Amino acid sequence: MSVPELLEAIQNAGVSRAISESTWGYPVVGAVHVLAIALFGGAVLVTNLRGLGLKRDVRWLKLLGLALMISTGALLFASGAVRYYSSGAFRMKMALLGLLLLNSLAASRCRTLALHSAIALALWAAVIFASRGIAFF
């Protein structure tokens, strides 16, 4: 099965069609996704500020926000998989998220948290801009 065929199958799945065809499905999932981003982003911001000297433990907020963000993001993607796959902004966002993952893995093995924290904050800002670009490009 080719990538376009797989994306068509995802987009035509029952849950995907229910979200994209209902009046409130996409807006509700989108709103929860934005709230999850705010929750996760706030926890990441505090964590990165901790790397720069602020002391707070927000692991449970990060896990909750991450779980919500991934699940709602997957639902949003599934509702328009073909369109998202062809979006340069979407691909950029996925690449930036990959770089964030690599930065996080590197930070867990390194003692210079300040540098990794600064890189993470810059990458998150870029993810936000790429996310907004999905609607326009």
C-alpha positions as CSV (number, residue, x, y, z in Angstrom):
1,M,0.0,0.0,0.0
2,S,1.4,3.4,-1.0
3,V,1.5,6.4,1.3
4,P,-1.3,8.2,-0.5
5,E,-3.5,5.1,-0.3
6,L,-2.7,4.7,3.4
7,L,-3.6,8.4,4.0
8,E,-6.9,7.9,2.1
9,A,-7.7,4.9,4.3
10,I,-6.9,6.8,7.5
11,Q,-9.0,9.8,6.3
12,N,-11.9,7.5,5.4
13,A,-11.9,5.7,8.7
14,G,-15.0,6.0,10.9
15,V,-13.6,8.2,13.6
16,S,-11.9,10.5,11.0
17,R,-15.1,10.9,9.0
18,A,-17.1,11.5,12.2
19,I,-14.7,14.3,13.2
20,S,-14.5,16.0,9.8
21,E,-18.2,15.7,8.9
22,S,-19.7,16.7,12.2
23,T,-20.5,20.3,13.1
24,W,-18.6,20.2,16.4
25,G,-16.1,17.4,16.0
26,Y,-13.2,19.2,14.5
27,P,-13.6,22.4,16.6
28,V,-13.9,20.5,19.9
29,V,-10.9,18.2,19.1
30,G,-9.0,21.3,17.9
31,A,-9.8,23.2,21.1
32,V,-8.7,20.3,23.3
33,H,-5.5,20.1,21.3
34,V,-4.8,23.7,21.8
35,L,-5.5,23.4,25.6
36,A,-3.2,20.3,25.7
37,I,-0.5,22.3,23.9
38,A,-0.9,25.1,26.5
39,L,-0.7,22.5,29.4
40,F,2.3,20.7,27.9
41,G,3.9,23.9,26.8
42,G,3.6,25.5,30.2
43,A,5.1,22.4,31.8
44,V,7.9,22.4,29.3
45,L,8.5,26.1,29.8
46,V,8.8,25.6,33.5
47,T,11.1,22.6,33.0
48,N,13.3,24.6,30.7
49,L,13.3,27.5,33.1
50,R,14.4,25.0,35.7
51,G,17.3,24.1,33.5
52,L,18.1,27.8,33.6
53,G,17.9,27.9,37.4
54,L,14.2,27.8,38.4
55,K,13.3,24.8,40.6
56,R,9.9,23.1,40.0
57,D,8.7,19.5,39.4
58,V,6.1,19.3,36.7
59,R,6.6,15.8,35.3
60,W,2.9,14.8,35.8
61,L,1.8,17.9,33.9
62,K,4.1,17.1,31.0
63,L,2.8,13.5,30.8
64,L,-0.8,14.6,30.9
65,G,-0.3,17.4,28.4
66,L,1.8,15.1,26.1
67,A,-0.8,12.3,26.2
68,L,-3.6,14.8,25.3
69,M,-1.6,16.6,22.7
70,I,-0.6,13.4,20.9
71,S,-4.1,11.8,21.0
72,T,-5.9,15.0,19.8
73,G,-3.1,15.7,17.2
74,A,-3.6,12.2,15.8
75,L,-7.3,12.7,15.6
76,L,-6.9,16.0,13.8
77,F,-4.4,14.5,11.4
78,A,-6.7,11.5,10.7
79,S,-9.5,13.9,9.8
80,G,-7.5,15.4,6.9
81,A,-4.5,13.1,6.4
82,V,-4.1,13.7,2.7
83,R,-4.2,17.5,3.1
84,Y,-1.8,17.5,6.0
85,Y,0.7,15.1,4.3
86,S,1.0,17.5,1.4
87,S,1.5,20.6,3.7
88,G,5.0,21.9,3.9
89,A,4.2,23.5,7.2
90,F,3.0,20.2,8.6
91,R,6.2,18.5,7.5
92,M,8.3,21.3,9.0
93,K,6.4,20.9,12.3
94,M,7.0,17.2,12.4
95,A,10.7,17.8,11.7
96,L,10.9,20.3,14.5
97,L,9.2,17.9,16.9
98,G,11.8,15.3,15.9
99,L,14.6,17.8,16.7
100,L,12.9,18.5,20.1
101,L,13.0,14.8,20.8
102,L,16.6,14.5,19.9
103,N,17.4,17.6,22.0
104,S,15.6,16.0,24.9
105,L,17.5,12.8,24.5
106,A,20.8,14.7,24.4
107,A,19.8,16.8,27.4
108,S,19.2,13.6,29.5
109,R,22.8,12.5,28.8
110,C,24.4,15.9,29.3
111,R,25.3,18.1,32.2
112,T,24.8,21.5,30.3
113,L,21.1,21.9,30.7
114,A,21.2,25.6,30.1
115,L,22.1,25.1,26.4
116,H,19.6,22.4,25.9
117,S,16.9,24.4,27.6
118,A,17.6,27.4,25.4
119,I,17.5,25.2,22.3
120,A,14.2,23.7,23.4
121,L,12.6,27.0,23.9
122,A,13.7,28.2,20.4
123,L,12.4,24.9,18.9
124,W,9.1,25.2,20.6
125,A,8.6,28.7,19.3
126,A,9.4,27.4,15.8
127,V,6.8,24.6,16.3
128,I,4.2,27.2,17.1
129,F,4.9,29.1,14.0
130,A,4.9,26.0,11.8
131,S,1.6,24.9,13.4
132,R,0.0,28.2,12.5
133,G,1.4,27.8,9.0
134,I,-0.5,24.6,8.5
135,A,-3.8,26.5,8.2
136,F,-2.3,28.8,5.5
137,F,0.2,26.8,3.5
